[in-house]
Every structure is written in structure tokens, then in C-alpha cells.
Amino acid sequence: MKSKILALFICCSMFACQSPTAVTVDVQKCKAEILQTEKDFEKMASEKGIKEAFLFYASDSVAMNRFNLIYKGKKQVNLYFDYVKMNDAQLNWTPSFVDVASSGDMGYTYGKYTYTHKDSTGKTVENKGVFHTVWKKQADGNWKFVWD
């Protein structure tokens, strides 16, 4: 009887010590989702305006770096866009790289952008550069940026 109890105890202990089944994340699917989100983001910026698109795709905990100042949260991002002048501004960008954490809840992109606007004299000015965006998957399954 003691040996049966001991055997039962050992079996139960072996199963109890096993790690829980890991959830398999389709990283390629997550990368495709982020790339599509980037395309939708750029399209919205072109059609509805840069400010509206940035506020729509920003997470509630967003941090945005502009001119070495960090704007934290949607309220500050909104104030930033109210402050800057965007006369006939257009913003276009193309991600050249995307990666996603193996957990499938964070990712990042980088690539080139072109920002075109009119200066105070009405002259068209074009600025080009490199962007870097960090994305976080939200509880509803959508991707929002947490750093730009």
C-alpha cells in the first residue's frame, strides 16, 4: 500500500512540475498586421490629416519625441499638434523593416519618411529622414504605437 501511495505521489509531482503549455505566436502574422497598420496609418494621415491619424493610432500611453522633447499621452500629443503649424502638410513614409517580439505583443518598424509643407512665405519645403516606431498590441487585438 505504501508503495502505491509513493508511486501516486511521484506521478502527481511529475505532472505538477511541468511548465504550462506555451502559447505559440505566429510572428509572421504579427509582422504583417503591423505593416498593414502602418499602411492604414499613412493613408489616414493623407486623407484625414496628420493630427487625426496620429491621435487615432497612438496608444493611451504614447510617448512621442519631437525636437528633443517628449510628449507623453494623447493629451500632450494633441497639444503638440495644436501648437505646430502644418500648412498644406503631407507626410509619407515606408517601413523598410519590421520585427515582433516572440510573445507577439510588441513590435517595431523603421524606414524613411518625407514631410512636405509650406513655410511662412508660401514656399514648399521638403524634409526627409528616418523614422522609428514601437507598436504594442492592444487588448482588442489592434496595434497602437507607444513610441514615435
N, C-alpha and C positions, 0 to 999 in steps of 0.2 A: 504494500500500500504506500509506504514512504517513497519507494522508487517511482511509482506512478505520479505522485504529487510533485516530486522533484522534476520529473520529465515534463509535466504540465507547466510548472513554474519556468523551466528553461525555455520551452516553446513560446510562452507568453512574453518572456523577457526579450527574446529574439525579435518578435514582431513589434514590440513596443519601442525598441531601439532603432528601428529602420526609419530613415528620413521620409517625410511625406512625399508623395509623388510630385515631382516638379511639373509646373505648367510649361508646356512648350510654346514658345513665342515665334511666330512667323516674322522674322526680322525683315525679310524682303518685302512682305506685305506692308509692314510699318513704314519702310522707306518709300514705297510707292504712295502711301497715304500722305506722307509729309510732302513729297514732290507735288502731288495733286493740290494739297493745301496751299503750297507756295504759288502755284499757277492761279488758283482761285483768288488768293490774296492780291496778286498783281493785277488780275483782271478787275477786281473790285476797286482797287486804287485808281485804275484808269477810267472806269465807268462812273464811280460814285464819289471819288475824291480820296486823296491820300489819308486825311484825318479819319474819315469814316472807316476806311479799310483797316487802318492801324488799331483803332479802338475796337473794331469787331473781332480781329484776330488776336488781340492781346489777352493774356490771362489776367485774372484779377490781381495776381501778384507780380505783374510785369515789372521789369527794370529796363529802362531804355537809356542808352548812352548817346548824348548829342553834345558836341563841342566840349567834351570832357566834363559834362555834368550828367548826373544820374537822375532820371525821373522815375520814381517808384510808384506803382499803382496806376490804375486807369485815370484817376482824378488828376494826377500830375501830368500824365501823358496828354490828357485833354487840354490842360493849361498850356503845355508846351506848344501844341498845335494852334491854340488860340493866339499865342504870342508871335510865332514865326509868320512871316509874310510868304504866301505861296501864290504869287501872281502867275496865273496860267501854268502852274507847275505840273510836270509829268514825271513819274517815277517808274522806271522799268528795271527789272532785274532777272537774272537767270542763275539758278543754283548750279554749280559745277560739281558739287559733292554733297552727299547726304550720308549720315550714319545714324544708327539707332543702338541704344543700349540693349544688351541681351535680355533685359527684363521687359523691353517693349514699351516702356512708359516715358522715355526721354530720347530726344534725338537732336541733331544739329545739322545745319546747312551752311555753306558759304559759296560765294560766287561773285559775279561782277554786277554792278548797278550803274545806271545812268540817270541823273537827276537834271532835268531841264526846267528853267524858269526865266522869267523876265526880271531884269534888275530895275532900279528906280528910274532909269532913263528909258525903259522900254526895250532895251537890248536883250536878246535871248542869250542866256548863259547856260553852258552845259558842264556839269561836274560828273566825273566818273570815279569809281572807286570799287572797293571790295566790301562786301557785307558779310556778317556772321550772325546767324540767328539760332537760338536754342529753343527747342519745341518740347512741350510737355503734353502728354495725353491726358485729357480731362475725364472725369467720371462718366460723362455721356459718350465717350469714345472719340470725340473731336480733338484735334490738335490745336493748341493755342501757343503763341510764343511767350516765353518768360524772360528772354533777353534779346535785345536787338541793338 
